[in-house]
Every structure is written in C-alpha cells, then in structure tokens.
C-alpha cells in the first residue's frame, strides 16, 4: 500500500477528494485555493471567473502553445459532487482512504475529480520530459454546478467574452468507468427535455359522476407516455446503445386538496432524455397531439429544454479525432464510441459546433459514480495519467 500512499500524484488527487465540494450549499473556496497551489507548482497562470454568480467560480489553468493563434484545447472537469448518505458508506466519503487492494474511496473519485487532477498530472509529466510547449495552447478548466445542470457553470461561461478569448477548437470532458477491458468515448449525448403538464378539467364533489375531469386526462396522458417508454426501452434488449434510446420517467405528480373534492387541475412532471437524432419539435408536437386527444385544456411548461447538440465526428474529417485515435492505438487501447446516456458539460461546447469528446480513462472498474463507496483503483488512476499524457500531446500538436 505504501507505493500508492507515497506517490506524489495520488497524494494530490487524495487532497482534492478531501475537499467536500458537495451539493447543496457548496463553498468552492478550498477548491480555488487547491488549484492555485497546483498552478503554482506547474508554473502556469491561473484565472478565476464568476459567470453565473459570485459563489460559483470557473477556474482556468493555461499552458500556452508555441502557436497560440491556433484554436486551443480545452480540458474540462467539474468540481462539484453529488450528496452522500454517510451511513451507507464503509469509508469516509471525504476521507480519500486507500484499502489494501488499492481502491481510493471518496465522493467524486469517478465523477469527476480524478479527471481534473489527471489532466494536471499529465501536463506535469510532459514538462518533466522537457517539453516546455506543445503547438496549441491548453486550457484546463474546473467548473461548478455540473451536477445540477450547469446553469451557473459551463452554460453561463460559454456565453462570456472570457470564453470566446480562449478560442477553443476542441474539448475533452468526462465519460464513465468501463467494467471491461475497453474505454468509453462519448461523442454525443441525449438531449435534456423536462416538462410539466397541467391537466385542467371539471372539478366538483367527489361523489358526482363528472365528465372531463383532470384525472381522466391524466390516465390518457400517462398511458401514452408509458407505452412510448416501453417501446423505447425494448430497444435495449436488442443491444441498441442507451444514447440511442429516448428515456422517459414520470418524476412528480401534484394535485388535489381534499379526498371528497375533484381537483380542477393535476400536474405531471416528466424527466425525458431524447435519443440522438430525435427532432425536438416533432417530439413536442406528438405530446401536444396526445394532450388534444385527452380532451384538451392541458398546459405544457418546459422545465428544462436544451438545444440539440451536434454529434462530434469520429472519422478522418476531424483531425482531433485522428490525433486522439492515433494516441489510443499506439497505447493498444480499445475504444467503445457511443453517445452518452446522461448529460455532461460537453453539450454546451458541442452546441457551439466545437467538437468535444467525453473520455475517462478507467477500465476494469465497477461504475460507482453517485453510488455509496465510490472509488477508483490507484493503479488505474496512474494508468490514466500516462494515457492522457499521450492524448494531450497528440491533440495539442494537431
């Protein structure tokens, strides 16, 4: 175990994991201080912006290239982590403990503090190799708010002059751990489309045989949504990747004031992730048609509606893909290219027509992101540094 505990890069990673940047009510001060120390150790400039509000910093550590006029490389990660239920953990969630098998436990170990410090470790390794500059400038960004939608982080940041001045040409972000001997690469992701439907109708006494009630409309709407959901989920058994499956979940039902009063309205909220290639306008038109068939007088409100982001090309038309693939081929790594089943900050970059890949160098590792006892293997973490060392060198020299 000493070989892991004494390793400089693992010490840095564990220090980052020990910062409880956890929702809700996050204080990012310790993250900013930690990253200032990292920038100083690398002899690189650091900038801090607050695009969303004064509590949510975007931190950028930059390594200027020999041709800074070329579009830059953005290496993104987020600082925030999801809540923990400490009584369900066998290791302190912010203790960064290492067990005898080399597992490093901590909230954010997979999602996604490991990636942020691996970027910095790879740059440190390149500098130790005597490489003072790559061709393109590299900006390592640490953003807030990703776990709750990114509105105060990357979504706000990409609209600023500070982001435009970065002149980003290509970005890397997160994927997830692979339980097999390959690595996921996300070149697209499903589109967030969350809605609330308010079914209005006849109210009155609970004993009356009323027509056109909100409950009748709810039944029709739910049947339509659940039938569509079942049809989509059946694709999984046909080995269709999750990114190509539209997922629908009913998450909230609100309505009613008293057992013997038929309410005037009942509200249904749906968390929907549209598969890659689904036309949002056509999908919404289908829902509105269901509302009319249910009896009408149903209001549709968008809770979240992301613009559809283009797929980042993975062929010879994209020189960054060629460089990325060349690096992984040289390292004999197997890639599984697919659309992300969830959503990451990469979508805000793709929406600007900037190519972005999600890649987290973790293989033969159970996926424990957002789970109790989240962990990464120490040896896998160190392997990821070497992988990123090659990838960063390749893409920054395009």
C-alpha positions in Angstrom: 0.0 0.0 0.0 3.0 2.3 0.6 3.6 2.5 -3.2 0.3 4.3 -3.6 0.3 6.4 -0.4 3.8 7.7 -1.2 3.0 8.5 -4.8 3.0 12.3 -5.4 0.2 12.3 -7.9 -2.0 10.1 -5.8 -1.3 12.4 -2.8 -2.5 15.4 -4.9 -5.6 13.5 -6.0 -6.5 12.5 -2.5 -6.1 16.1 -1.3 -8.6 17.2 -3.9 -11.0 14.4 -2.9 -10.9 15.5 0.7 -12.5 18.9 -0.2 -16.2 18.5 0.4 -17.5 20.4 -2.6 -20.8 18.7 -2.2 -24.4 19.8 -3.0 -26.3 21.6 -1.7 -24.7 24.9 -0.5 -21.2 24.3 -1.8 -18.4 26.6 -0.8 -15.7 26.3 -3.6 -13.1 28.4 -1.7 -11.0 25.3 -0.8 -11.1 24.2 -4.4 -9.9 27.6 -5.7 -7.0 27.5 -3.1 -6.1 23.9 -4.0 -6.0 24.8 -7.7 -4.0 27.9 -7.2 -1.3 25.7 -5.5 -1.4 23.3 -8.4 -1.0 26.1 -11.0 2.0 27.5 -9.0 3.6 24.0 -8.8 3.3 23.8 -12.6 4.5 27.4 -13.1 1.3 28.1 -15.1 -1.0 31.1 -14.9 -4.5 30.7 -13.4 -7.6 32.8 -13.9 -10.9 32.7 -11.9 -14.2 33.9 -13.3 -17.7 34.1 -11.9 -20.1 33.9 -14.9 -23.1 32.6 -13.1 -22.9 34.3 -9.7 -20.4 35.2 -7.0 -20.4 31.8 -5.4 -19.7 29.7 -8.5 -16.2 30.1 -9.9 -14.8 28.9 -13.2 -11.1 28.2 -12.8 -8.7 28.1 -15.8 -5.1 26.9 -15.7 -3.4 27.7 -19.1 -0.4 26.3 -20.8 0.4 28.5 -23.8 1.4 26.8 -27.0 4.1 27.7 -29.5 1.4 28.8 -31.9 -1.1 30.5 -29.6 -3.0 31.9 -32.6 -4.3 28.3 -33.3 -7.6 27.2 -31.8 -6.9 25.9 -28.3 -7.5 22.6 -26.5 -10.0 22.7 -23.6 -9.6 20.0 -20.9 -12.7 20.3 -18.7 -13.8 18.8 -15.4 -16.3 19.9 -12.7 -15.6 20.5 -9.0 -19.0 19.8 -7.6 -20.1 16.3 -6.4 -23.5 14.8 -5.5 -24.7 14.4 -1.9 -23.7 11.4 0.2 -25.5 9.2 2.7 -22.7 8.7 5.1 -24.3 5.8 7.0 -24.3 3.8 3.7 -20.5 4.2 3.2 -17.9 1.9 4.7 -15.2 4.5 4.2 -15.5 8.2 5.0 -16.9 9.9 1.8 -14.3 12.7 2.0 -11.5 10.8 3.7 -9.8 9.6 0.4 -8.9 6.3 2.1 -6.9 3.6 0.3 -7.5 0.0 1.1 -5.1 -2.9 0.7 -6.5 -3.6 -2.9 -5.5 -0.1 -3.9 -9.0 1.3 -4.0 -9.2 5.1 -3.4 -12.6 5.9 -1.9 -14.3 9.2 -2.0 -17.2 11.1 -3.4 -16.0 12.4 -6.8 -13.5 9.7 -7.2 -15.1 8.7 -10.5 -17.3 11.7 -11.1 -15.1 13.5 -11.7 -12.3 14.9 -9.6 -10.0 12.2 -10.8 -10.1 13.5 -14.3 -9.2 17.1 -13.3 -6.0 16.0 -11.5 -5.1 13.6 -14.2 -5.0 16.4 -16.7 -2.6 18.3 -14.4 -0.5 15.3 -13.7 -0.2 14.6 -17.5 1.0 18.2 -18.0 3.5 17.8 -15.1 4.8 14.6 -16.7 5.2 16.3 -20.1 7.1 19.2 -18.5 9.3 16.7 -16.7 10.1 15.2 -20.1 11.5 18.6 -21.1 8.5 19.6 -23.2 8.1 23.3 -22.5 5.4 23.9 -25.1 3.1 22.0 -27.4 1.8 23.6 -30.6 -1.6 24.6 -29.3 -2.5 26.3 -26.1 -4.1 24.1 -23.5 -6.7 25.4 -21.0 -7.6 23.2 -18.1 -11.0 24.3 -16.8 -12.6 23.4 -13.4 -16.2 24.4 -13.4 -19.0 24.4 -10.8 -22.7 23.4 -10.9 -22.5 20.5 -13.4 -24.3 18.0 -11.1 -27.4 20.3 -11.1 -27.5 21.3 -14.7 -24.5 23.6 -15.3 -26.5 26.9 -15.4 -24.1 28.7 -13.1 -21.1 27.0 -14.6 -20.3 26.0 -18.1 -23.7 27.0 -19.5 -23.0 30.6 -18.4 -19.3 30.6 -19.1 -19.6 29.8 -22.8 -21.6 33.0 -23.3 -18.8 35.2 -21.9 -16.1 37.1 -23.6 -13.6 35.3 -21.4 -14.6 32.0 -23.0 -14.5 33.5 -26.5 -11.0 34.7 -25.9 -9.9 31.1 -25.2 -10.5 30.4 -28.9 -11.4 26.7 -28.3 -11.1 24.3 -31.2 -11.5 21.0 -29.4 -12.6 19.9 -25.9 -12.3 16.8 -23.7 -14.7 16.1 -20.8 -15.9 13.1 -18.8 -17.2 9.7 -19.7 -17.6 6.9 -17.2 -15.8 3.8 -16.0 -15.8 0.7 -18.1 -16.3 -2.7 -16.4 -14.5 -4.4 -19.2 -11.1 -4.0 -20.8 -12.0 -1.1 -23.0 -12.7 2.6 -22.6 -15.9 4.6 -23.4 -15.6 7.6 -25.7 -18.7 9.8 -25.8 -19.1 11.8 -29.0 -22.7 12.9 -28.4 -25.3 12.8 -25.7 -29.0 12.6 -25.2 -30.9 15.9 -25.0 -32.4 17.0 -21.8 -36.1 17.7 -22.2 -38.1 18.0 -18.9 -41.7 19.2 -18.9 -44.7 19.8 -16.7 -48.2 19.1 -18.0 -51.1 20.7 -16.1 -54.3 18.8 -16.8 -57.2 21.2 -16.3 -60.8 20.0 -16.1 -64.1 19.8 -14.3 -64.0 20.0 -10.6 -66.7 19.3 -8.1 -67.9 16.9 -5.4 -66.1 13.6 -5.1 -69.5 11.7 -5.3 -70.6 13.2 -8.6 -70.2 11.4 -12.0 -68.3 14.3 -13.5 -67.0 14.3 -17.1 -63.8 15.9 -18.5 -62.0 15.6 -15.2 -58.3 16.2 -14.8 -58.0 12.5 -13.6 -59.4 11.2 -16.9 -56.9 13.3 -18.8 -54.0 12.1 -16.6 -54.9 8.5 -17.3 -54.8 9.1 -21.1 -51.6 11.0 -20.9 -49.9 8.5 -18.7 -50.9 5.6 -20.9 -49.4 7.4 -24.0 -46.1 8.2 -22.2 -45.7 4.8 -20.7 -46.5 3.0 -23.9 -43.9 5.1 -25.7 -41.4 4.5 -22.8 -41.9 0.7 -23.1 -41.3 0.7 -26.8 -38.1 2.7 -26.4 -36.8 0.5 -23.5 -37.4 -2.6 -25.6 -34.6 -1.5 -27.8 -32.1 -2.1 -25.0 -32.7 -5.9 -25.3 -31.9 -5.5 -29.0 -28.4 -4.1 -28.0 -29.2 -0.6 -29.0 -26.9 1.8 -27.1 -28.6 3.8 -24.4 -27.6 7.0 -26.2 -29.9 6.0 -29.0 -32.9 5.3 -26.7 -35.3 8.0 -25.5 -35.8 7.6 -21.8 -39.0 8.9 -20.1 -39.6 8.9 -16.4 -42.6 10.3 -14.5 -41.0 12.1 -11.5 -43.7 14.3 -9.9 -47.5 14.2 -9.6 -49.2 17.1 -7.9 -52.9 17.8 -7.4 -55.9 17.6 -5.1 -56.8 19.4 -1.9 -59.3 17.0 -0.1 -60.5 13.4 -0.6 -64.1 14.4 -1.5 -63.1 17.3 -3.9 -62.4 16.6 -7.5 -59.4 18.9 -8.2 -59.5 21.5 -11.0 -56.0 20.5 -12.1 -53.4 17.8 -11.7 -49.8 18.3 -12.7 -47.4 15.7 -14.2 -43.7 16.2 -14.5 -41.6 14.1 -16.8 -37.8 13.9 -17.0 -37.1 13.0 -20.6 -33.8 12.3 -22.3 -34.2 12.4 -26.1 -32.1 10.0 -28.1 -29.5 11.3 -30.5 -31.2 12.3 -33.7 -34.7 12.9 -32.3 -36.3 16.0 -33.6 -37.4 18.1 -30.6 -40.1 20.0 -32.4 -41.6 16.8 -33.8 -41.5 15.1 -30.4 -43.2 18.1 -28.8 -45.9 18.1 -31.5 -46.6 14.5 -30.7 -47.1 15.3 -27.0 -49.4 18.2 -27.8 -51.4 15.9 -30.0 -51.8 13.5 -27.1 -53.0 16.4 -25.0 -55.7 17.2 -27.5 -56.7 13.6 -27.7 -57.0 13.5 -23.9 -59.6 16.3 -24.0 -57.6 19.4 -24.4 -57.1 22.2 -21.9 -53.7 20.8 -20.9 -50.8 23.3 -20.4 -47.3 22.3 -21.3 -44.4 24.0 -19.5 -40.7 23.5 -20.2 -38.7 22.9 -17.1 -35.5 22.2 -19.0 -35.1 22.2 -22.7 -31.5 22.0 -24.0 -30.8 22.9 -27.6 -29.9 19.8 -29.6 -26.1 19.5 -29.8 -24.4 18.1 -32.9 -22.5 14.8 -32.9 -18.8 15.2 -32.8 -17.4 13.4 -35.8 -15.2 10.3 -35.3 -13.6 9.9 -38.8 -10.9 11.5 -40.9 -12.8 14.7 -41.3 -12.0 15.6 -37.7 -8.2 16.0 -37.2 -8.6 15.9 -33.5 -10.2 12.5 -33.7 -7.4 11.3 -35.9 -4.9 12.5 -33.3 -6.9 11.1 -30.4 -7.3 7.7 -32.1 -3.6 7.6 -33.0 -2.7 8.0 -29.4 -5.0 5.2 -28.2 -3.9 2.9 -31.0 -0.3 3.5 -30.0 -1.2 2.5 -26.5 -3.2 -0.5 -27.7 -6.4 0.8 -26.1 -9.8 -0.4 -27.2 -12.4 2.3 -27.6 -16.2 2.0 -27.5 -17.5 5.1 -29.3 -21.1 5.9 -28.3 -23.5 8.7 -27.2 -23.5 9.4 -23.5 -26.7 8.1 -21.8 -26.6 11.1 -19.5 -25.6 14.7 -19.9 -22.3 16.4 -19.3 -20.9 19.9 -19.8 -19.6 18.8 -23.2 -23.1 19.5 -24.6 -22.6 23.3 -24.1 -19.4 23.1 -26.1 -21.0 21.0 -28.9 -23.9 23.4 -29.1 -21.2 25.9 -30.3 -20.2 23.5 -33.1 -16.9 22.8 -31.3 -16.0 19.1 -31.3 -15.9 17.5 -27.9 -15.3 14.0 -26.6 -16.1 12.5 -23.2 -13.3 10.2 -22.1 -12.5 9.0 -18.6 -9.5 6.6 -18.6 -11.0 4.0 -16.2 -11.3 0.3 -17.3 -12.0 -3.0 -15.5 -13.6 -0.8 -12.8 -17.2 -1.1 -11.5 -19.2 2.0 -12.1 -19.8 3.6 -8.7 -20.4 7.2 -9.7 -23.2 8.7 -7.5 -23.1 5.4 -5.5 -22.1 4.7 -2.0 -18.4 3.8 -1.6 -17.4 5.5 -4.9 -13.9 4.6 -5.8 -11.1 4.3 -8.4 -8.2 1.9 -8.4 -4.9 3.6 -7.7 -3.1 1.7 -10.4 -5.9 2.6 -12.8 -5.6 6.3 -11.8 -1.9 6.2 -12.6 -2.5 4.4 -15.9 -5.0 7.2 -16.8 -2.2 9.8 -16.3 0.0 8.1 -18.8 -2.9 7.7 -21.2 -3.7 11.4 -21.0 0.0 12.3 -21.4 -0.1 10.8 -24.8 -3.5 12.0 -25.8 -2.8 15.6 -24.7 0.4 15.7 -26.6 -1.2 14.4 -29.8 -4.3 16.6 -29.8 -2.3 19.7 -28.9 0.1 19.2 -31.7 -2.6 18.9 -34.4 
